[in-house]
Amino acid sequence: MPLLNVCGLTKRFGGLVANNEIDLEVPQGSLFAVIGPNGAGKTTFFSMISGFLGSTSGSIEFDGRDVTRVRQDQIAAMGLVRTFQLVQLFKGMSVIENVEVGCHLATRGGVAASLLRPAWFRKQEIEVRERAHELLDFVGLGSQAEQDAELLPYGQQRLLEVARALASKPKLLLLDEPAAGLNTQETESLARIIQKINAQGTTVLLIEHDVGLVTRIAHRIAVLDFGRKIAEGTPDEIKAHPEVIAAYLGVEEENA
Ligand SMILES: Nc1ncnc2c1ncn2[C@@H]1O[C@H](COP(=O)(O)OP(=O)(O)OP(=O)(O)O)[C@@H](O)[C@H]1O
């Protein structure tokens, strides 16, 4: 059974069909990518899967449950967590506090516990801090833990966003253009981090513009164009797919 099973997913904005009958099965444990030109419908697709946007028709099943009409906070609590195309960190907080907020989504507590601070709550606070440190080390930001998150260079803010998303221990991590705005070296280190996340058992679905990155790390790739899925396959199959070459890679097909 796939971890995510999308059937006939469609989104209309007035007369515009942003997603048109998209089918997608993301196997448990895979590193899956969705690519496509600007305006192809990638973000719309992600927003529907993560519950930020209602669909016009179609269905979304996650971890064996129909989540088509489930709210985004409930979907996140089930283990489907996304990052955004534009970095969205908590302002006025340190690097580690940003990750701790993510950790708290996966722990018990509430206002009463944070005021009364019973023993179990204090123990939990220590565990949260330890886990936040581990996650910062994991993405290579361990030495910047106490720094103001807003003062991090852009590439590191993106890594912090990934660490925060991991803090809630997602089953499926959706990464929306994680390499946007990164230089070659930062993209390489991000690629290694995404592979490590996947190797540790988290299923990853990413949207990317950087075809080079995607074909290097993804197990399977789906291609959107004008709201339709025009191809799906392994990186080698996608690189050789005539419709993808014509629509996306912008290169003339050989012998055409
Ligand atoms: N809220 C909205 N209202 C109206 N049209 C929208 C809305 N959101 C997206 N669209 C349109 O739907 C189409 C798909 O947009 P979407 O942002 O999903 O594409 P994308 O592949 O993510 O593009 P990009 O790579 O530029 O982010 C575009 O034509 C866009 O203008």
The ligand as a Tripos MOL2 file, in Angstrom:
@<TRIPOS>MOLECULE
LIG
   31    33     1     0     0
SMALL
NO_CHARGES

@<TRIPOS>ATOM
      1 N1         -5.1480   31.1440   -5.6060 N.pl3     1 LIG1
      2 C1         -5.1040   31.1460   -6.9360 C.ar      1 LIG1
      3 N2         -6.0470   31.7780   -7.6730 N.ar      1 LIG1
      4 C2         -6.0190   31.7680   -9.0230 C.ar      1 LIG1
      5 N3         -5.0780   31.1290   -9.7510 N.ar      1 LIG1
      6 C3         -4.1160   30.4800   -9.0860 C.ar      1 LIG1
      7 C4         -4.0690   30.4570   -7.6510 C.ar      1 LIG1
      8 N4         -2.9810   29.7170   -7.2690 N.ar      1 LIG1
      9 C5         -2.3840   29.3240   -8.4120 C.ar      1 LIG1
     10 N5         -3.0620   29.7730   -9.4940 N.ar      1 LIG1
     11 C6         -2.7130   29.5090  -10.8960 C.3       1 LIG1
     12 O1         -2.6550   28.1050  -11.0550 O.3       1 LIG1
     13 C7         -1.5850   27.7550  -11.9460 C.3       1 LIG1
     14 C8         -0.6410   26.8050  -11.2280 C.3       1 LIG1
     15 O2          0.0530   27.5400  -10.2110 O.3       1 LIG1
     16 P1          1.0930   26.8640   -9.2050 P.3       1 LIG1
     17 O3          1.5940   27.9310   -8.3080 O.co2     1 LIG1
     18 O4          0.4890   25.6620   -8.6060 O.co2     1 LIG1
     19 O5          2.2470   26.4160  -10.2250 O.3       1 LIG1
     20 P2          3.7430   25.9990   -9.9070 P.3       1 LIG1
     21 O6          4.0450   24.8590  -10.7950 O.co2     1 LIG1
     22 O7          3.9060   25.7850   -8.4540 O.co2     1 LIG1
     23 O8          4.5510   27.2660  -10.3550 O.3       1 LIG1
     24 P3          5.9160   27.8720   -9.7520 P.3       1 LIG1
     25 O9          6.9820   26.9060  -10.1180 O.co2     1 LIG1
     26 O10         6.0290   29.1760  -10.4670 O.co2     1 LIG1
     27 O11         5.7200   28.0210   -8.2910 O.co2     1 LIG1
     28 C9         -0.9360   29.0560  -12.3820 C.3       1 LIG1
     29 O12        -1.4810   29.4290  -13.6170 O.3       1 LIG1
     30 C10        -1.3340   30.0260  -11.2850 C.3       1 LIG1
     31 O13        -1.4120   31.3450  -11.7840 O.3       1 LIG1
@<TRIPOS>BOND
     1     1     2 1
     2     2     3 ar
     3     2     7 ar
     4     3     4 ar
     5     4     5 ar
     6     5     6 ar
     7     6     7 ar
     8     6    10 ar
     9     7     8 ar
    10     8     9 ar
    11     9    10 ar
    12    10    11 1
    13    11    12 1
    14    11    30 1
    15    12    13 1
    16    13    14 1
    17    13    28 1
    18    14    15 1
    19    15    16 1
    20    16    17 2
    21    16    18 1
    22    16    19 1
    23    19    20 1
    24    20    21 2
    25    20    22 1
    26    20    23 1
    27    23    24 1
    28    24    25 2
    29    24    26 1
    30    24    27 1
    31    28    29 1
    32    28    30 1
    33    30    31 1
@<TRIPOS>SUBSTRUCTURE
     1 LIG1         1 GROUP 0 **** ****
